[in-house]
Amino acid sequence: MNGVIHNCTHSNEGDGNLGISENEMFLQIFKYTETLFSKIRPSKV
């Protein structure tokens, strides 16, 4: 989960954040998590 959260909330440009709100960060995390689950399709959660 650290990789998901980091990539959704920080840029790799060195400024530390993407300049987005906390609400937008959570939306990006949830969207990426849903994308992973749709690709992996786990049988048990």
N, C-alpha and C positions, 0 to 999 in steps of 0.2 A: 504494500500500500504506500510505502514511502515514495517509491518512484512515481506512482500515479499522482499523489498529492503534490510532490515537488514540481512535476511537469505541468500541472494545471494551475499552479500558483506562482511560479518563478520563471523568469526568463534566463537564458544562458548568456545574456549580453553584459552581465556584471552589475546592473542596477538593483538587483535583488527582487524586484516584483514586476508585474505586468501593468501596474497602474490601474487595476480593476478593483471593484468593491468586494468585500467579503462574501456578499450574496452571490455575485457572479462567479467567484472562485468555487463555491459549493456547487453551483449549477454545472460548472465545467467538470468537477470531480464526479458528480452523479452521472453526467452524460457519458464520460469516458468509462466509468464502471459498467454502465448498461451496455456499452459497445463491447467491452470485454466479455461480459456474460453472454451476449448474443452470439459471439464468435466461438466461445469455448463450450457453451451449453452444458454446464455441469448437471449431473444427474441428482446430486445431493448438495444442498446448500448448508 
